[in-house]
């Protein structure tokens, strides 16, 4: 990997993280008036248009053919479930806290890689996993549960989203050998489009809103409404950043090996904290800060151990050497 390749990958990774931060910010901002499935439908419809354009440049319609429909279906359903649980939590929890809890995903990937990929995980990475999950418990603040604090069920939603995301990433490793990134993106956007539309047809009139007063459930069961004129730019932004996320991350991971570039995903965390403070006046408390340090520290350690395990000389030579 040359220096220029690494710089290209880093630039697209940073752009992708910025797009994700804008996506999360926009969905949280709109969560008080629109149902989640309506926003997912709009962003997927626009994102699908761009993904199909990328298909054209990567080989045309023929690259959409696959013999592994079952695995692709599980992968797309997993990322859909990850998005829905994460955004449901985002409607209640602070932006920074939700993002930090979600960053337990690299640790979950390490755990799931044992039974699903047959990988060997040593005691040091196991210890990092334990520290990471301990950070999750610290951020959930168990001492506040009987004092009217945020329900542990709500706090677990980003962690559940991370589990679904980890399953998605593991399946992506298997499927990317035979499928182009644009094809993988089309499968995801199509699934999002179909499921969000189906969800809207069932709940889009708001017939089930009375079943729960939980803000996350209300976010899911709220009726579809035509966007107010002042909100139309935000819906367009959702579609635009969705396309930017897919393209930027595909370019990042195709320009450099994952072990080198993946740790830079943590740039999303300070972005989320900044937007949470700047737009919603939310700043993390001491429990959140301690939990962030534990989760990020363990996640970065897992990344670095994975890089060294696959390439023992990775830290002993310049990045531009093969």
C-alpha positions in Angstrom: 0.0 0.0 0.0 1.5 3.3 -1.1 1.4 6.6 0.8 -0.9 8.0 -1.8 -3.3 5.1 -1.5 -3.4 5.5 2.3 -4.0 9.3 1.9 -6.9 8.6 -0.5 -8.4 6.0 1.8 -8.1 8.3 4.8 -9.7 11.2 2.9 -12.7 9.1 1.9 -13.0 7.6 5.4 -13.1 11.1 6.9 -15.7 12.2 4.3 -17.7 9.1 5.1 -17.7 9.7 8.8 -18.7 13.3 8.3 -21.6 12.1 6.1 -22.7 9.6 8.8 -22.6 12.4 11.4 -24.8 14.6 9.3 -27.2 11.6 8.7 -27.5 10.9 12.4 -27.9 14.6 13.2 -30.6 15.1 10.6 -32.6 12.0 11.7 -32.5 13.1 15.3 -33.6 16.6 14.3 -36.6 15.3 12.3 -37.5 12.5 14.8 -39.9 14.7 16.7 -42.3 15.1 13.7 -41.8 12.3 11.3 -41.8 8.5 11.5 -38.5 6.7 11.2 -39.7 4.5 8.3 -40.7 7.5 6.2 -37.2 9.0 6.6 -35.6 5.6 5.8 -37.8 5.3 2.7 -36.8 8.8 1.4 -33.0 8.3 2.0 -33.0 4.9 0.5 -34.9 6.0 -2.7 -32.4 8.7 -3.3 -29.5 6.5 -2.3 -30.6 3.7 -4.7 -30.4 6.1 -7.6 -26.8 6.9 -6.9 -26.0 3.2 -6.1 -27.3 2.1 -9.5 -25.1 4.8 -11.2 -22.1 3.2 -9.4 -23.2 -0.2 -10.7 -23.1 1.1 -14.3 -19.4 2.2 -13.8 -18.4 -1.0 -12.0 -19.6 -3.4 -14.8 -23.3 -2.9 -15.5 -26.4 -4.9 -14.6 -24.6 -8.3 -14.8 -22.8 -7.6 -11.5 -26.1 -7.7 -9.6 -26.4 -11.4 -10.3 -25.6 -13.7 -7.4 -25.8 -17.3 -6.3 -25.8 -16.5 -2.6 -29.2 -14.9 -2.3 -29.8 -16.3 1.2 -26.6 -14.8 2.7 -27.3 -11.5 0.9 -30.8 -11.5 2.4 -29.5 -12.1 6.0 -26.9 -9.3 5.5 -29.4 -6.8 4.3 -31.9 -7.6 7.0 -29.1 -7.3 9.6 -28.1 -3.8 8.5 -31.8 -2.8 8.3 -32.3 -4.0 11.9 -29.1 -2.2 12.9 -30.3 1.1 11.4 -33.8 0.9 12.9 -32.6 0.1 16.5 -29.9 2.7 16.3 -32.2 5.5 15.1 -34.9 4.5 17.6 -32.4 5.0 20.4 -31.2 8.3 18.7 -34.7 9.8 19.2 -34.2 9.5 23.0 -30.6 9.3 23.9 -28.0 12.1 23.4 -26.2 11.9 20.0 -22.8 11.4 21.5 -23.9 8.7 23.9 -25.8 6.8 21.3 -22.8 6.8 19.0 -20.4 5.8 21.7 -22.5 2.8 22.7 -22.7 1.8 19.1 -18.9 1.7 18.9 -18.9 -1.5 20.8 -19.4 -3.1 17.3 -15.7 -3.8 16.7 -15.7 -5.7 20.0 -18.8 -7.7 19.0 -17.2 -8.5 15.6 -14.3 -10.0 17.6 -16.6 -12.2 19.6 -18.7 -13.3 16.6 -15.7 -14.0 14.5 -14.9 -17.0 16.7 -18.0 -19.1 15.9 -18.8 -17.6 12.5 -15.3 -17.3 10.9 -13.4 -19.8 13.0 -10.9 -17.2 14.1 -8.6 -17.6 17.1 -8.9 -14.9 19.7 -6.1 -14.7 22.3 -6.4 -13.7 26.0 -5.4 -10.1 25.4 -8.2 -9.5 22.9 -10.6 -11.3 25.2 -9.6 -8.9 28.0 -10.2 -5.9 25.6 -13.7 -7.3 24.9 -14.4 -7.5 28.7 -13.2 -3.9 29.2 -15.4 -2.7 26.3 -18.5 -4.3 27.6 -17.7 -3.0 31.1 -17.6 0.5 29.5 -21.1 -0.1 28.1 -22.4 -0.9 31.6 -20.8 2.3 33.0 -22.5 4.4 30.3 -25.8 2.7 31.1 -25.6 4.0 34.7 -27.3 1.1 36.5 -27.5 3.2 39.7 -30.0 5.5 38.1 -32.5 2.9 36.9 -34.6 3.0 40.1 -34.4 6.8 40.3 -36.2 7.6 37.1 -33.2 7.3 34.8 -33.2 6.2 31.2 -34.5 2.6 30.9 -31.8 0.0 30.3 -33.9 -1.3 27.4 -33.4 2.0 25.6 -29.7 2.1 26.5 -29.3 -1.4 25.0 -30.7 -0.4 21.6 -27.4 1.0 20.3 -25.6 -2.1 21.6 -28.2 -4.3 19.8 -27.6 -2.1 16.7 -23.9 -2.9 17.0 -24.6 -6.6 17.2 -26.6 -6.5 13.9 -23.9 -4.3 12.4 -21.3 -6.8 13.4 -23.2 -9.6 11.7 -23.5 -7.4 8.6 -19.7 -6.8 8.5 -18.8 -10.5 9.0 -21.2 -11.4 6.1 -19.7 -8.6 4.0 -16.3 -10.2 4.4 -17.7 -13.4 3.0 -19.7 -11.9 0.2 -17.3 -9.1 -1.0 -15.1 -11.8 -2.6 -17.6 -12.3 -5.4 -19.7 -9.1 -5.3 -18.8 -5.5 -6.2 -19.3 -2.8 -3.5 -21.9 -1.1 -5.7 -23.9 -4.3 -6.0 -23.8 -4.8 -2.2 -25.0 -1.2 -1.8 -27.9 -1.8 -4.2 -29.0 -4.9 -2.3 -29.1 -2.9 0.9 -30.9 0.2 -0.5 -33.5 -2.1 -2.2 -34.1 -3.9 1.1 -34.5 -0.6 3.0 -36.9 0.7 0.3 -39.1 -2.4 0.4 -39.2 -2.9 4.1 -39.7 0.8 5.0 -42.5 1.0 2.4 -44.1 -2.1 3.8 -43.8 -0.8 7.3 -45.4 2.5 6.1 -48.3 0.7 4.5 -49.0 -1.1 7.8 -48.4 1.7 10.3 -48.3 4.8 8.1 -51.8 6.0 9.1 -50.9 6.0 12.8 -53.4 3.3 13.7 -51.1 1.8 16.3 -49.7 4.9 18.0 -52.0 4.3 21.0 -50.2 1.0 21.8 -47.3 2.7 23.5 -46.3 6.1 24.9 -42.6 5.1 24.7 -40.8 7.8 22.6 -38.9 5.2 20.6 -42.1 3.3 19.7 -43.9 6.5 18.9 -41.1 7.3 16.5 -41.7 4.0 14.8 -45.5 4.1 14.8 -46.1 7.7 14.0 -48.2 8.3 10.7 -46.6 9.5 7.5 -47.0 13.1 6.8 -46.1 15.3 3.9 -42.9 17.2 4.8 -43.3 20.8 5.7 -41.5 23.1 3.3 -38.8 24.0 5.8 -38.0 20.3 6.2 -37.7 19.3 2.6 -34.0 20.3 2.4 -33.3 18.0 5.4 -35.0 15.1 3.5 -32.9 15.8 0.5 -29.8 16.0 2.7 -30.6 12.5 4.0 -30.6 11.1 0.5 -27.4 12.9 -0.4 -25.4 11.8 2.6 -26.7 8.3 2.3 -25.1 8.1 -1.2 -22.0 9.8 0.2 -21.7 7.2 2.9 -21.9 4.3 0.6 -19.5 5.7 -2.0 -17.0 7.1 0.5 -16.6 4.0 2.6 -16.4 1.8 -0.5 -13.6 3.9 -1.8 -11.9 4.0 1.6 -11.9 0.2 2.1 -10.9 -0.5 -1.6 -7.9 1.9 -1.4 -6.3 0.5 1.8 -6.5 -2.6 4.0 -9.3 -2.6 6.6 -6.9 -3.0 9.6 -5.1 0.3 8.6 -8.1 2.4 7.9 -10.9 1.1 10.2 -9.6 2.8 13.4 -10.3 6.1 11.8 -14.0 5.4 12.1 -13.7 6.7 15.6 -13.5 10.2 14.1 -17.3 9.9 14.1 -17.4 10.0 17.9 -16.0 13.6 18.4 -18.2 14.7 15.5 -21.3 13.2 17.2 -20.4 14.9 20.5 -19.8 18.2 18.7 -23.2 18.1 16.9 -24.9 17.0 20.1 -23.5 20.0 21.9 -23.9 22.5 19.1 -27.4 21.6 18.0 -29.0 20.0 21.0 -26.9 21.4 23.9 -26.0 17.9 25.1 -22.7 17.3 26.7 -21.6 13.9 28.0 -21.5 13.4 31.8 -18.7 11.7 33.7 -20.2 8.2 33.3 -20.4 8.7 29.6 -16.9 10.0 29.3 -15.5 7.1 31.3 -17.5 4.6 29.2 -16.3 6.3 26.0 -12.7 5.9 27.1 -13.2 2.2 27.9 -15.1 1.4 24.7 -12.8 3.3 22.4 -9.6 2.1 24.1 -10.7 -1.5 23.9 -11.9 -1.1 20.3 -8.7 0.4 19.1 -6.7 -2.3 20.9 -8.7 -4.9 19.0 -8.0 -3.2 15.7 -4.3 -3.0 16.4 -4.0 -6.6 17.6 -5.9 -7.7 14.5 -3.5 -5.7 12.3 -0.4 -7.1 14.0 -1.8 -10.7 14.0 -2.3 -10.6 10.2 1.0 -8.8 9.6 3.6 -9.0 12.5 5.9 -6.5 10.7 3.1 -3.9 10.2 4.5 -1.5 12.8 8.1 -1.9 11.7 8.1 -0.6 8.2 7.0 2.6 6.4 3.4 2.6 5.1 4.5 2.9 1.5 6.3 -0.5 1.5 4.3 -3.5 0.2 
